[in-house]
C-alpha cells in the first residue's frame, strides 16, 4: 500500500475517534458543572480541559478569560481550532475523500453524511439548545463509522491502518481524560472526606465512568461502591474494558503486528513494552508513585509511538 494512502486512512480514523473523545470530555465537564459547587471549582475543570488539550495559548488569544460557554464553543464549533469537533469531522471527511477508492461505499457515505449533518446541526442551533444531546449524537456517529468500517471493509492493510489510528487515538484521549478529571476531586485520595464531599465525589466519579461508557461495566466487574482507585484500574489496566489504556494498546500491538516489516521492529518493541507495563502493572503501585506523573509519561510515550508509526509506514511528519 502507498504510504500516502495509509496516512489518509490512519488519520481519518484518528480524527473520527478524536471527535468522539472530545465530545466525551466536554460531556463529563458539562455534567459535573451542573453539580452543586463553587464557581472556582467549576472554573478549574474548564481550565484543565483546555490545558490537557494543549490549547490554552490559542484559546486565550481568541477568547481571553476561561468560561464554560467560550470553552464549549471553542471545542465544538470553532473551525480555527484544529481539535474542535467540527474541525475533526471535517478533517476525517477530507482524508476519506482523498482515498475514496480504497473505502467501501458505506464507509464513505457515513463519513460524508456525518460531516454534512454536523454542519447542519450547528447552523440550526442544536448544540446550544441541548449540549448533552449533541454530544450523544457525535458519539453515536463515531460508533456508526466504526461499525460500518468493521462490517464492510476487506480485512487487509487498509483496515489495519484504520484500526491502528483509532486505538492509538483512544489511548491518548483516555489518558488525557483521566489526567484532567482525577485531579478535580482529591478528597478520596487524601484522607477522610466530609459527607458532603463524598456525595459530590460519587456523582463526579459516576460522570467520569459514564463518559467512557463504563458505569454499567464498573457495577458488573466490581459489585462495589464507586472508589477512585477502582475507577483508575478499570480505565487503565482492565483488558476487557473497551476504552481502557490496556485494551487500546492491545489493539495497537495486534494491528502493528499485522503490518510489521523489517523496518518497524523498533516501533513494535516500543508498543509491546508499553503494553506489557500496563498488562503487568498494579494500580496500587501506580497511585503510590503518582498518577499524574505516570499519565504524563504515558502520553509522551504514545506520542513518540505515533511518530515512529509515521516514520515507518506513513508520510513523514515535517521537522
Beta strands, then each sheet from edge to edge (+ up, - down):
end
